[in-house]
Amino acid sequence: MNAISHHKRKKQSLLESIVTKLKNKISPPQLITIVFFILIWVGAILLNMPFSASSGESVGLLNALFTSVSAVCVNGLVVVDTGSVYSTAGQVIIMILIQIGGIGFMTLGVMVAILLGKKIGLRQRLIIQQTTQSTSAQGLVRLSLYVVLIVFVLESLATLILTLHWKDEMGLGQAAYYALFHSISSFNNAGFALWPDGLSQFVGDPVVNFTIIILFVVGGLGYIVIVDILRKRSWKKLSLHSKVVLLASAILGLIGFILLFLLESWNSATYGHLSLWERIMASIFQSFTPRSAGYNTIDIGSMLAVSQFVLIILMFIGAASGGTGGGIKTNTLVILILATITTFRGGGQIHAFQRKISQESVMRALAVVMSSLAFVLIVTFLLTLTENVAEDNFLAVLFEATSAFSTTGLSVGLTADLSPAGKIIVIITMFIGRLGPLTLAFALTQNKKTNKIGYPEDHILVG
């Protein structure tokens, strides 16, 4: 018996040693990628079960996988209608996947660890730093608690408001369920809706519009910005990151509103039957939703080509770093704009709000934009081949590719008709878009070495 017991202890010790070595070898970005991958497949298996479908028959593994990726990556693109195809159980699974994908699995893990009385080690703090995109490893546990509290308060308030607003029309039970689903989907910038036409029936409803807008705008700003605002409550005291994100978000929202209102007012298919108030509300909603929310209150496929192109630009820019949205991020765009202006002025120090922006930040921003642009163009090229799209529908392919990569979830109608190959391409695009090109690059790169060799400087003609 003693020999058997000793053998078991030795085997267990060896297993623990292997697990410890694997933990030490896997970097935080790699671990994030692995956990996202596992979560997606768990979701896909559950959604593929007959109980997840309203018909009692499986929706098919590829469709289930597509929905799971879209939920975990808080995208919103769907190949089957969420409200009619999936059962209540399936919709609840989607809700859970959205919440975990949006809030971050590590943030939830910290909350559970604190409740169980466990300490948060350095490795766990590094993972939290990666998922929240914090610039410092200090105060991350407190930040995680703030995140959970913010999510709970905002989603609860929105659920209450929408429940009271819809209860006369739907009944209290259904209103509460619909309110909870759309509150979770909105705050996490997922864009899943239980109506086949999105939120089109509420185009002029101020309660629904502003509740949903506030949720996805706040979620898109990022937890670091929200906590910064709650702590300091003064524009002068805010960090440079918060100031840049808030100002850029406001400017992009205003530009989007003006352009869409002016352009779509000429379009009878979208604004022709709307009153002036409804046109204003539709323009406000559609100017903010491409920033990664994915909801719509008008038919995106009926918009003018120039308006769809405006949405493509806004989708590509996306939300802020550390938020629930995707895209290249607003702060990335601002850094490149400031670098360009500084270059036009003859070079020198790049700065904003009397703060210097490091050269490393500029190089990272350039890497993000170039890799993102290249990836969107490659996906567009592949979808053009797999879907056999005619020349006059090329903009639709570019729109879907950008929407998938930026985790926006808006569609002009192409996603529902994707071929199996097209679905796989979009699945990969949503996954990479959620993790971010740089995070994925870091996750796949091992033994990163800094080149210590110095070479003589020379010049290449530019422009």
VOPAGU-2260 file (C-alpha; in pm, 1 decimal, decimal comma):
REM VOPAGU-2260
SITE   aa  ch    i         X         Y         Z
SITE  MET   A    0       0,0       0,0       0,0
SITE  ASN   A    1     284,6     237,1      91,2
SITE  ALA   A    2     455,1     167,9    -242,5
SITE  ILE   A    3     131,5     240,6    -433,0
SITE  SER   A    4      72,3     558,1    -230,8
SITE  HIS   A    5     431,3     673,4    -290,6
SITE  HIS   A    6     390,6     606,8    -664,6
SITE  LYS   A    7      69,1     813,6    -675,5
SITE  ARG   A    8     232,6    1104,8    -491,1
SITE  LYS   A    9     531,4    1090,5    -725,1
SITE  LYS   A   10     302,0    1086,9   -1030,5
SITE  GLN   A   11     100,5    1378,9    -891,7
SITE  SER   A   12     418,2    1572,7    -815,4
SITE  LEU   A   13     543,1    1512,6   -1170,5
SITE  LEU   A   14     209,1    1633,9   -1313,0
SITE  GLU   A   15     221,0    1949,4   -1098,1
SITE  SER   A   16     577,8    2010,9   -1213,8
SITE  ILE   A   17     473,4    1983,8   -1581,2
SITE  VAL   A   18     177,9    2220,6   -1526,0
SITE  THR   A   19     405,3    2473,5   -1349,2
SITE  LYS   A   20     656,5    2462,1   -1635,7
SITE  LEU   A   21     380,6    2514,2   -1891,5
SITE  LYS   A   22     247,4    2810,9   -1692,1
SITE  ASN   A   23     589,4    2971,1   -1683,9
SITE  LYS   A   24     641,4    2919,4   -2058,2
SITE  ILE   A   25     301,5    3055,4   -2164,4
SITE  SER   A   26     294,6    3436,2   -2180,8
SITE  PRO   A   27     -17,7    3635,5   -2079,3
SITE  PRO   A   28    -116,2    3706,0   -2443,6
SITE  GLN   A   29     -81,4    3337,0   -2527,2
SITE  LEU   A   30    -292,5    3239,5   -2226,8
SITE  ILE   A   31    -562,0    3491,8   -2325,0
SITE  THR   A   32    -570,0    3346,2   -2676,1
SITE  ILE   A   33    -594,6    2989,0   -2545,6
SITE  VAL   A   34    -873,8    3069,5   -2298,0
SITE  PHE   A   35   -1072,5    3257,7   -2562,8
SITE  PHE   A   36   -1030,1    2960,6   -2795,9
SITE  ILE   A   37   -1151,1    2712,9   -2531,9
SITE  LEU   A   38   -1443,9    2936,0   -2432,7
SITE  ILE   A   39   -1551,7    2964,1   -2795,8
SITE  TRP   A   40   -1555,7    2586,8   -2844,0
SITE  VAL   A   41   -1744,0    2528,9   -2517,7
SITE  GLY   A   42   -2003,0    2780,7   -2637,5
SITE  ALA   A   43   -2018,6    2620,9   -2982,7
SITE  ILE   A   44   -2079,6    2273,0   -2838,0
SITE  LEU   A   45   -2358,1    2402,5   -2611,7
SITE  LEU   A   46   -2523,2    2603,8   -2892,0
SITE  ASN   A   47   -2503,0    2300,1   -3118,5
SITE  MET   A   48   -2715,6    2097,8   -2875,9
SITE  PRO   A   49   -3084,4    2045,2   -2967,2
SITE  PHE   A   50   -3201,9    2221,8   -2648,5
SITE  SER   A   51   -3036,8    2544,7   -2770,2
SITE  ALA   A   52   -3259,6    2561,2   -3080,1
SITE  SER   A   53   -3625,6    2663,6   -3073,5
SITE  SER   A   54   -3707,3    2382,8   -3321,1
SITE  GLY   A   55   -3546,8    2116,3   -3100,6
SITE  GLU   A   56   -3302,2    2030,9   -3380,4
SITE  SER   A   57   -2935,6    2129,0   -3389,4
SITE  VAL   A   58   -2853,2    2447,1   -3580,5
SITE  GLY   A   59   -2538,9    2277,3   -3714,1
SITE  LEU   A   60   -2187,4    2292,3   -3571,8
SITE  LEU   A   61   -2063,2    2560,4   -3814,7
SITE  ASN   A   62   -2356,7    2791,6   -3737,8
SITE  ALA   A   63   -2315,0    2724,8   -3364,5
SITE  LEU   A   64   -1941,5    2797,8   -3388,7
SITE  PHE   A   65   -2008,6    3118,6   -3582,7
SITE  THR   A   66   -2257,0    3237,0   -3317,5
SITE  SER   A   67   -2022,3    3142,5   -3032,1
SITE  VAL   A   68   -1729,2    3331,9   -3186,7
SITE  SER   A   69   -1953,7    3631,4   -3253,2
SITE  ALA   A   70   -2075,0    3628,9   -2889,2
SITE  VAL   A   71   -1738,1    3574,2   -2718,5
SITE  CYS   A   72   -1572,4    3828,8   -2947,7
SITE  VAL   A   73   -1867,1    4066,4   -2882,4
SITE  ASN   A   74   -1922,3    4106,7   -3254,3
SITE  GLY   A   75   -2291,7    4062,9   -3336,1
SITE  LEU   A   76   -2272,6    3921,1   -3688,5
SITE  VAL   A   77   -2515,2    3628,7   -3719,4
SITE  VAL   A   78   -2588,7    3364,7   -3981,6
SITE  VAL   A   79   -2920,9    3268,2   -3818,6
SITE  ASP   A   80   -3173,5    3491,6   -3642,1
SITE  THR   A   81   -3103,2    3492,2   -3268,0
SITE  GLY   A   82   -3461,2    3562,4   -3157,3
SITE  SER   A   83   -3637,3    3295,6   -3364,9
SITE  VAL   A   84   -3379,8    3019,3   -3424,6
SITE  TYR   A   85   -3237,5    2988,2   -3072,5
SITE  SER   A   86   -3445,4    2879,4   -2773,8
SITE  THR   A   87   -3446,1    3064,1   -2441,9
SITE  ALA   A   88   -3168,1    2830,1   -2324,3
SITE  GLY   A   89   -2964,0    2910,0   -2635,8
SITE  GLN   A   90   -3017,3    3284,3   -2587,5
SITE  VAL   A   91   -2908,8    3261,0   -2222,0
SITE  ILE   A   92   -2589,8    3081,0   -2332,5
SITE  ILE   A   93   -2527,1    3362,8   -2581,9
SITE  MET   A   94   -2580,9    3618,7   -2303,1
SITE  ILE   A   95   -2326,4    3445,9   -2079,6
SITE  LEU   A   96   -2071,7    3424,6   -2362,1
SITE  ILE   A   97   -2119,4    3795,1   -2436,0
SITE  GLN   A   98   -2072,1    3891,1   -2071,8
SITE  ILE   A   99   -1756,9    3683,3   -2028,4
SITE  GLY   A  100   -1616,2    3798,0   -2362,3
SITE  GLY   A  101   -1690,7    4163,7   -2291,9
SITE  ILE   A  102   -1598,7    4197,8   -1925,8
SITE  GLY   A  103   -1294,9    3972,0   -1959,7
SITE  PHE   A  104   -1254,6    3624,2   -1816,0
SITE  MET   A  105    -963,8    3734,2   -1595,4
SITE  THR   A  106   -1167,6    4013,2   -1437,9
SITE  LEU   A  107   -1434,3    3760,4   -1345,2
SITE  GLY   A  108   -1163,6    3526,0   -1220,7
SITE  VAL   A  109   -1028,2    3796,8    -990,0
SITE  MET   A  110   -1376,4    3852,3    -848,5
SITE  VAL   A  111   -1418,0    3478,5    -777,4
SITE  ALA   A  112   -1068,1    3456,2    -624,2
SITE  ILE   A  113   -1139,4    3748,1    -390,7
SITE  LEU   A  114   -1469,6    3592,4    -283,6
SITE  LEU   A  115   -1284,8    3266,4    -209,6
SITE  GLY   A  116   -1019,9    3454,7     -12,0
SITE  LYS   A  117    -732,3    3373,6    -249,4
SITE  LYS   A  118    -439,2    3604,4    -323,4
SITE  ILE   A  119    -380,5    3749,2    -670,0
SITE  GLY   A  120     -25,6    3676,9    -781,7
SITE  LEU   A  121     203,4    3871,3   -1015,0
SITE  ARG   A  122     123,7    3646,5   -1311,2
SITE  GLN   A  123    -250,1    3701,0   -1265,8
SITE  ARG   A  124    -190,5    4076,6   -1244,6
SITE  LEU   A  125       2,3    4069,5   -1573,2
SITE  ILE   A  126    -288,0    3890,3   -1741,7
SITE  ILE   A  127    -533,7    4146,6   -1603,4
SITE  GLN   A  128    -305,2    4420,7   -1734,1
SITE  GLN   A  129    -310,9    4261,3   -2080,3
SITE  THR   A  130    -691,2    4214,0   -2089,8
SITE  THR   A  131    -770,0    4564,4   -1959,2
SITE  GLN   A  132    -479,8    4720,4   -2154,7
SITE  SER   A  133    -371,7    4909,4   -1845,0
SITE  THR   A  134     -40,9    5097,0   -1862,1
SITE  SER   A  135      55,0    4995,3   -1508,1
SITE  ALA   A  136      49,7    4670,0   -1311,3
SITE  GLN   A  137     -42,6    4858,5    -993,7
SITE  GLY   A  138    -399,4    4877,4    -863,4
SITE  LEU   A  139    -525,2    4613,7   -1107,2
SITE  VAL   A  140    -720,4    4413,6    -849,6
SITE  ARG   A  141    -902,5    4728,4    -743,9
SITE  LEU   A  142    -961,1    4810,2   -1112,2
SITE  SER   A  143   -1113,6    4464,6   -1164,1
SITE  LEU   A  144   -1352,3    4523,1    -874,4
SITE  TYR   A  145   -1445,6    4861,9   -1019,4
SITE  VAL   A  146   -1511,5    4696,6   -1355,9
SITE  VAL   A  147   -1747,0    4437,4   -1206,6
SITE  LEU   A  148   -1928,4    4706,9   -1006,9
SITE  ILE   A  149   -1963,7    4937,6   -1309,6
SITE  VAL   A  150   -2095,6    4653,8   -1526,3
SITE  PHE   A  151   -2346,6    4544,0   -1260,3
SITE  VAL   A  152   -2477,1    4896,6   -1190,5
SITE  LEU   A  153   -2511,7    5010,3   -1553,0
SITE  GLU   A  154   -2662,5    4687,2   -1682,6
SITE  SER   A  155   -2904,9    4673,0   -1387,9
SITE  LEU   A  156   -3018,7    5033,6   -1436,8
SITE  ALA   A  157   -3063,4    4984,6   -1810,7
SITE  THR   A  158   -3256,0    4660,4   -1753,4
SITE  LEU   A  159   -3488,7    4839,0   -1510,2
SITE  ILE   A  160   -3548,3    5133,9   -1747,2
SITE  LEU   A  161   -3617,7    4914,1   -2050,6
SITE  THR   A  162   -3837,3    4675,5   -1848,8
SITE  LEU   A  163   -4060,5    4959,4   -1730,3
SITE  HIS   A  164   -4067,6    5100,0   -2084,3
SITE  TRP   A  165   -4165,0    4769,3   -2250,5
SITE  LYS   A  166   -4385,0    4606,3   -1982,4
SITE  ASP   A  167   -4717,2    4745,3   -2113,0
SITE  GLU   A  168   -4638,7    4620,6   -2462,8
SITE  MET   A  169   -4483,6    4280,7   -2381,5
SITE  GLY   A  170   -4584,2    4195,7   -2028,6
SITE  LEU   A  171   -4351,7    4218,0   -1727,6
SITE  GLY   A  172   -4176,7    3880,3   -1770,4
SITE  GLN   A  173   -4089,5    3911,2   -2137,6
SITE  ALA   A  174   -4004,8    4280,4   -2099,2
SITE  ALA   A  175   -3757,0    4201,7   -1819,0
SITE  TYR   A  176   -3595,2    3924,4   -2024,5
SITE  TYR   A  177   -3566,5    4137,2   -2339,0
SITE  ALA   A  178   -3436,0    4428,4   -2132,5
SITE  LEU   A  179   -3166,1    4213,8   -1967,9
SITE  PHE   A  180   -3055,7    4058,1   -2298,8
SITE  HIS   A  181   -3022,8    4390,8   -2480,0
SITE  SER   A  182   -2859,8    4563,6   -2180,9
SITE  ILE   A  183   -2585,4    4298,8   -2165,3
SITE  SER   A  184   -2548,2    4300,1   -2543,7
SITE  SER   A  185   -2531,5    4682,3   -2555,0
SITE  PHE   A  186   -2283,8    4747,5   -2274,2
SITE  ASN   A  187   -2047,8    4482,9   -2411,9
SITE  ASN   A  188   -2083,5    4626,5   -2764,2
SITE  ALA   A  189   -2204,0    4287,8   -2890,6
SITE  GLY   A  190   -2497,8    4402,3   -3104,6
SITE  PHE   A  191   -2706,4    4084,0   -3066,8
SITE  ALA   A  192   -3078,9    4159,8   -3092,9
SITE  LEU   A  193   -3388,5    3944,9   -3045,9
SITE  TRP   A  194   -3568,5    4117,1   -3335,0
SITE  PRO   A  195   -3474,8    4024,7   -3695,3
SITE  ASP   A  196   -3460,1    4392,1   -3800,8
SITE  GLY   A  197   -3245,2    4499,7   -3504,5
SITE  LEU   A  198   -3396,9    4800,0   -3326,6
SITE  SER   A  199   -3564,6    4949,7   -3635,3
SITE  GLN   A  200   -3905,8    4962,5   -3469,5
SITE  PHE   A  201   -3761,6    5198,9   -3205,9
SITE  VAL   A  202   -3606,0    5446,3   -3451,2
SITE  GLY   A  203   -3779,5    5745,3   -3291,0
SITE  ASP   A  204   -3806,7    5612,7   -2935,0
SITE  PRO   A  205   -3586,1    5836,0   -2714,0
SITE  VAL   A  206   -3590,3    5599,2   -2413,5
SITE  VAL   A  207   -3465,4    5296,9   -2609,8
SITE  ASN   A  208   -3224,9    5501,9   -2823,0
SITE  PHE   A  209   -3051,7    5691,5   -2544,8
SITE  THR   A  210   -3043,8    5394,6   -2303,9
SITE  ILE   A  211   -2877,0    5173,7   -2564,9
SITE  ILE   A  212   -2644,8    5453,7   -2684,7
SITE  ILE   A  213   -2526,4    5536,0   -2331,6
SITE  LEU   A  214   -2455,3    5168,6   -2266,0
SITE  PHE   A  215   -2244,7    5101,7   -2573,9
SITE  VAL   A  216   -2069,4    5439,9   -2564,7
SITE  VAL   A  217   -1967,8    5395,3   -2199,0
SITE  GLY   A  218   -1862,3    5035,3   -2268,0
SITE  GLY   A  219   -1663,3    5149,8   -2569,5
SITE  LEU   A  220   -1476,5    5418,9   -2374,6
SITE  GLY   A  221   -1301,4    5153,5   -2168,9
SITE  TYR   A  222   -1295,8    5073,2   -1800,4
SITE  ILE   A  223    -976,6    5271,5   -1739,4
SITE  VAL   A  224   -1143,8    5590,9   -1867,4
SITE  ILE   A  225   -1464,0    5528,1   -1670,2
SITE  VAL   A  226   -1273,9    5468,5   -1345,4
SITE  ASP   A  227   -1056,3    5774,0   -1415,6
SITE  ILE   A  228   -1368,2    5991,2   -1454,8
SITE  LEU   A  229   -1530,2    5852,7   -1138,4
SITE  ARG   A  230   -1215,4    5906,6    -933,5
SITE  LYS   A  231   -1104,3    6250,7   -1050,8
SITE  ARG   A  232   -1427,7    6418,4   -1169,5
SITE  SER   A  233   -1232,3    6701,8   -1329,7
SITE  TRP   A  234   -1115,0    6746,4   -1686,7
SITE  LYS   A  235    -781,1    6893,9   -1575,1
SITE  LYS   A  236    -705,0    6597,2   -1349,6
SITE  LEU   A  237    -785,9    6328,4   -1609,4
SITE  SER   A  238    -502,7    6124,9   -1759,7
SITE  LEU   A  239    -380,9    6193,7   -2112,8
SITE  HIS   A  240    -537,6    5865,3   -2228,4
SITE  SER   A  241    -879,9    5964,1   -2092,1
SITE  LYS   A  242    -868,2    6312,0   -2246,1
SITE  VAL   A  243    -768,8    6176,5   -2587,3
SITE  VAL   A  244   -1038,7    5906,4   -2582,5
SITE  LEU   A  245   -1318,6    6141,4   -2470,8
SITE  LEU   A  246   -1230,6    6419,1   -2715,2
SITE  ALA   A  247   -1179,5    6183,2   -3009,7
SITE  SER   A  248   -1505,7    5997,7   -2936,6
SITE  ALA   A  249   -1702,6    6323,5   -2925,0
SITE  ILE   A  250   -1549,9    6455,2   -3248,9
SITE  LEU   A  251   -1605,1    6128,4   -3437,7
SITE  GLY   A  252   -1964,6    6109,6   -3311,9
SITE  LEU   A  253   -2035,0    6466,2   -3423,7
SITE  ILE   A  254   -1877,2    6416,3   -3767,0
SITE  GLY   A  255   -2070,6    6091,7   -3816,0
SITE  PHE   A  256   -2399,6    6254,9   -3715,9
SITE  ILE   A  257   -2358,7    6551,3   -3953,9
SITE  LEU   A  258   -2251,8    6337,8   -4252,3
SITE  LEU   A  259   -2523,8    6073,1   -4209,4
SITE  PHE   A  260   -2798,2    6329,0   -4151,0
SITE  LEU   A  261   -2704,3    6527,5   -4462,2
SITE  LEU   A  262   -2643,9    6225,2   -4685,4
SITE  GLU   A  263   -2936,8    6003,3   -4586,5
SITE  SER   A  264   -3188,1    6289,8   -4597,6
SITE  TRP   A  265   -3165,7    6243,6   -4975,7
SITE  ASN   A  266   -3239,3    5871,4   -4945,6
SITE  SER   A  267   -3610,8    5786,8   -4958,7
SITE  ALA   A  268   -3540,4    5420,9   -4874,2
SITE  THR   A  269   -3413,8    5505,7   -4525,8
SITE  TYR   A  270   -3521,3    5856,1   -4419,8
SITE  GLY   A  271   -3806,2    5910,2   -4665,8
SITE  HIS   A  272   -4081,0    5792,9   -4426,3
SITE  LEU   A  273   -3923,4    5940,3   -4110,8
SITE  SER   A  274   -4014,3    6264,4   -3936,4
SITE  LEU   A  275   -3746,8    6526,6   -3859,6
SITE  TRP   A  276   -3716,0    6396,6   -3500,3
SITE  GLU   A  277   -3679,7    6037,7   -3620,5
SITE  ARG   A  278   -3414,4    6143,9   -3873,5
SITE  ILE   A  279   -3216,4    6316,8   -3598,4
SITE  MET   A  280   -3245,2    6013,6   -3370,8
SITE  ALA   A  281   -3149,8    5776,0   -3653,4
SITE  SER   A  282   -2845,8    5989,3   -3740,4
SITE  ILE   A  283   -2730,6    6003,5   -3377,8
SITE  PHE   A  284   -2773,9    5628,3   -3333,0
SITE  GLN   A  285   -2605,1    5529,5   -3659,8
SITE  SER   A  286   -2315,0    5769,6   -3597,0
SITE  PHE   A  287   -2226,0    5594,8   -3268,1
SITE  THR   A  288   -2316,9    5233,3   -3347,8
SITE  PRO   A  289   -2031,3    5174,7   -3601,8
SITE  ARG   A  290   -1786,0    5239,1   -3317,6
SITE  SER   A  291   -1844,1    4869,2   -3239,1
SITE  ALA   A  292   -2200,8    4848,2   -3106,6
SITE  GLY   A  293   -2353,1    4666,8   -3404,3
SITE  TYR   A  294   -2714,2    4773,2   -3351,9
SITE  ASN   A  295   -2915,8    4953,2   -3617,5
SITE  THR   A  296   -3240,3    5150,6   -3623,5
SITE  ILE   A  297   -3255,9    5176,9   -4003,8
SITE  ASP   A  298   -3182,3    4921,1   -4275,5
SITE  ILE   A  299   -2805,7    4940,6   -4330,6
SITE  GLY   A  300   -2835,4    4764,1   -4666,2
SITE  SER   A  301   -3066,8    5040,6   -4797,7
SITE  MET   A  302   -2828,1    5323,2   -4711,1
SITE  LEU   A  303   -2647,2    5515,8   -4984,9
SITE  ALA   A  304   -2309,4    5376,8   -5087,5
SITE  VAL   A  305   -2137,4    5691,3   -4961,0
SITE  SER   A  306   -2308,3    5653,4   -4621,9
SITE  GLN   A  307   -2201,0    5290,2   -4602,1
SITE  PHE   A  308   -1845,7    5403,8   -4675,6
SITE  VAL   A  309   -1868,9    5651,3   -4385,1
SITE  LEU   A  310   -1974,8    5360,1   -4163,1
SITE  ILE   A  311   -1680,0    5151,7   -4288,8
SITE  ILE   A  312   -1438,1    5428,2   -4182,7
SITE  LEU   A  313   -1603,5    5462,3   -3840,2
SITE  MET   A  314   -1603,6    5082,5   -3792,8
SITE  PHE   A  315   -1235,6    5059,0   -3882,2
SITE  ILE   A  316   -1152,0    5327,0   -3623,0
SITE  GLY   A  317   -1366,9    5157,2   -3360,7
SITE  ALA   A  318   -1380,3    5228,1   -2987,0
SITE  ALA   A  319   -1111,5    5301,5   -2727,5
SITE  SER   A  320    -831,8    5076,5   -2605,1
SITE  GLY   A  321    -936,6    4877,6   -2300,7
SITE  GLY   A  322   -1305,6    4903,5   -2391,4
SITE  THR   A  323   -1550,3    4641,4   -2510,8
SITE  GLY   A  324   -1528,5    4758,7   -2870,8
SITE  GLY   A  325   -1288,2    4675,6   -3152,4
SITE  GLY   A  326   -1124,5    4851,0   -3445,7
SITE  ILE   A  327    -781,3    5013,3   -3449,3
SITE  LYS   A  328    -899,9    5228,0   -3153,1
SITE  THR   A  329    -957,2    5603,1   -3131,4
SITE  ASN   A  330    -634,8    5667,9   -2938,3
SITE  THR   A  331    -435,4    5488,9   -3210,3
SITE  LEU   A  332    -585,3    5721,8   -3471,5
SITE  VAL   A  333    -513,8    6031,7   -3260,5
SITE  ILE   A  334    -147,4    5933,8   -3213,2
SITE  LEU   A  335     -97,6    5895,1   -3589,8
SITE  ILE   A  336    -277,3    6223,5   -3663,9
SITE  LEU   A  337     -57,2    6406,1   -3410,7
SITE  ALA   A  338     255,3    6241,3   -3556,9
SITE  THR   A  339     148,9    6349,0   -3908,2
SITE  ILE   A  340      82,1    6709,9   -3798,1
SITE  THR   A  341     419,1    6721,8   -3619,5
SITE  THR   A  342     593,2    6593,2   -3933,7
SITE  PHE   A  343     421,6    6857,6   -4150,3
SITE  ARG   A  344     541,5    7121,5   -3905,0
SITE  GLY   A  345     902,4    7012,2   -3948,4
SITE  GLY   A  346     929,7    6736,8   -3689,7
SITE  GLY   A  347    1011,1    6751,0   -3322,7
SITE  GLN   A  348     836,2    6628,7   -3012,4
SITE  ILE   A  349     489,4    6475,4   -3051,0
SITE  HIS   A  350     264,3    6599,2   -2772,8
SITE  ALA   A  351     -97,0    6645,5   -2662,8
SITE  PHE   A  352    -240,9    6834,1   -2364,2
SITE  GLN   A  353     113,4    6935,5   -2262,0
SITE  ARG   A  354     225,8    6574,6   -2243,4
SITE  LYS   A  355     491,1    6407,5   -2460,7
SITE  ILE   A  356     389,7    6099,1   -2658,8
SITE  SER   A  357     666,6    5840,3   -2674,9
SITE  GLN   A  358     817,9    5715,7   -2998,8
SITE  GLU   A  359     725,1    5361,7   -2893,3
SITE  SER   A  360     355,2    5458,8   -2884,1
SITE  VAL   A  361     379,7    5601,6   -3235,8
SITE  MET   A  362     547,1    5285,9   -3368,5
SITE  ARG   A  363     286,2    5063,1   -3200,3
SITE  ALA   A  364       7,0    5275,6   -3345,6
SITE  LEU   A  365     161,1    5249,6   -3691,9
SITE  ALA   A  366     196,3    4871,5   -3653,3
SITE  VAL   A  367    -168,3    4836,9   -3546,8
SITE  VAL   A  368    -301,7    5042,6   -3839,1
SITE  MET   A  369     -84,0    4877,6   -4105,1
SITE  SER   A  370    -151,7    4521,6   -3984,6
SITE  SER   A  371    -524,6    4591,5   -3946,4
SITE  LEU   A  372    -553,4    4749,7   -4290,6
SITE  ALA   A  373    -361,4    4462,8   -4449,8
SITE  PHE   A  374    -578,9    4204,6   -4274,2
SITE  VAL   A  375    -908,2    4371,0   -4378,0
SITE  LEU   A  376    -791,9    4389,8   -4740,6
SITE  ILE   A  377    -687,0    4021,7   -4737,3
SITE  VAL   A  378   -1024,2    3917,6   -4589,9
SITE  THR   A  379   -1206,2    4129,2   -4847,9
SITE  PHE   A  380   -1004,2    3964,5   -5124,3
SITE  LEU   A  381   -1083,0    3614,2   -4992,2
SITE  LEU   A  382   -1454,8    3681,7   -4945,4
SITE  THR   A  383   -1475,5    3823,7   -5297,0
SITE  LEU   A  384   -1345,2    3487,3   -5421,7
SITE  THR   A  385   -1547,3    3254,8   -5196,6
SITE  GLU   A  386   -1878,4    3439,6   -5231,2
SITE  ASN   A  387   -1838,8    3503,6   -5604,7
SITE  VAL   A  388   -1948,4    3865,1   -5558,6
SITE  ALA   A  389   -2021,5    4080,4   -5860,6
SITE  GLU   A  390   -1826,5    4402,0   -5912,5
SITE  ASP   A  391   -2117,7    4626,3   -5813,8
SITE  ASN   A  392   -2139,1    4450,5   -5472,7
SITE  PHE   A  393   -1773,7    4492,4   -5380,7
SITE  LEU   A  394   -1856,6    4757,5   -5119,4
SITE  ALA   A  395   -2078,2    4503,8   -4940,4
SITE  VAL   A  396   -1782,9    4263,6   -4909,1
SITE  LEU   A  397   -1554,8    4539,3   -4776,4
SITE  PHE   A  398   -1831,4    4637,9   -4533,7
SITE  GLU   A  399   -1871,2    4283,3   -4394,3
SITE  ALA   A  400   -1494,1    4230,8   -4369,9
SITE  THR   A  401   -1447,3    4556,5   -4179,3
SITE  SER   A  402   -1747,1    4483,0   -3956,7
SITE  ALA   A  403   -1610,9    4137,8   -3869,6
SITE  PHE   A  404   -1259,1    4262,1   -3798,4
SITE  SER   A  405   -1370,5    4563,9   -3593,9
SITE  THR   A  406   -1615,9    4343,2   -3395,3
SITE  THR   A  407   -1895,9    4582,2   -3490,9
SITE  GLY   A  408   -2156,5    4338,1   -3619,8
SITE  LEU   A  409   -2331,3    4566,5   -3868,5
SITE  SER   A  410   -2426,5    4397,3   -4193,2
SITE  VAL   A  411   -2561,8    4495,8   -4531,5
SITE  GLY   A  412   -2706,4    4146,4   -4571,4
SITE  LEU   A  413   -2408,7    3942,8   -4693,3
SITE  THR   A  414   -2339,4    3749,5   -4369,8
SITE  ALA   A  415   -2669,5    3558,9   -4368,9
SITE  ASP   A  416   -2590,1    3416,6   -4715,4
SITE  LEU   A  417   -2224,8    3324,7   -4657,4
SITE  SER   A  418   -2090,5    2998,2   -4795,6
SITE  PRO   A  419   -1923,2    2750,6   -4552,0
SITE  ALA   A  420   -1581,8    2880,1   -4662,0
SITE  GLY   A  421   -1700,0    3238,8   -4614,1
SITE  LYS   A  422   -1825,3    3157,7   -4262,7
SITE  ILE   A  423   -1487,2    3012,3   -4166,5
SITE  ILE   A  424   -1308,3    3321,7   -4300,2
SITE  VAL   A  425   -1537,9    3553,5   -4102,1
SITE  ILE   A  426   -1499,0    3336,5   -3787,9
SITE  ILE   A  427   -1118,4    3374,0   -3805,1
SITE  THR   A  428   -1157,0    3746,0   -3875,9
SITE  MET   A  429   -1380,7    3801,9   -3571,0
SITE  PHE   A  430   -1138,2    3608,2   -3348,0
SITE  ILE   A  431    -832,5    3802,8   -3464,4
SITE  GLY   A  432   -1025,2    4130,5   -3453,5
SITE  ARG   A  433   -1124,0    4075,9   -3090,1
SITE  LEU   A  434    -777,2    3979,0   -2970,8
SITE  GLY   A  435    -612,9    4252,9   -3170,9
SITE  PRO   A  436    -332,2    4212,8   -3425,0
SITE  LEU   A  437     -59,3    4305,3   -3175,9
SITE  THR   A  438    -188,4    4077,9   -2898,0
SITE  LEU   A  439    -211,6    3787,5   -3139,4
SITE  ALA   A  440     135,2    3861,6   -3276,2
SITE  PHE   A  441     277,7    3866,4   -2923,1
SITE  ALA   A  442      91,0    3543,3   -2842,7
SITE  LEU   A  443     240,1    3362,4   -3143,1
SITE  THR   A  444     591,7    3499,8   -3097,5
SITE  GLN   A  445     824,1    3310,5   -2867,1
SITE  ASN   A  446    1171,6    3402,5   -2748,9
SITE  LYS   A  447    1138,7    3768,0   -2845,7
SITE  LYS   A  448    1489,0    3910,2   -2887,2
SITE  THR   A  449    1594,3    4272,0   -2900,9
SITE  ASN   A  450    1837,2    4350,5   -3180,1
SITE  LYS   A  451    2142,1    4506,1   -3015,0
SITE  ILE   A  452    2333,1    4560,1   -3337,6
SITE  GLY   A  453    2362,5    4923,6   -3443,4
SITE  TYR   A  454    2383,7    5017,2   -3810,8
SITE  PRO   A  455    2489,9    5344,9   -3976,3
SITE  GLU   A  456    2196,0    5571,9   -4058,5
SITE  ASP   A  457    2093,7    5634,5   -4420,3
SITE  HIS   A  458    1792,3    5786,5   -4595,5
SITE  ILE   A  459    1511,5    5655,1   -4818,5
SITE  LEU   A  460    1308,6    5894,7   -5028,8
SITE  VAL   A  461     949,0    5922,9   -4906,5
SITE  GLY   A  462     656,2    6072,9   -5097,4
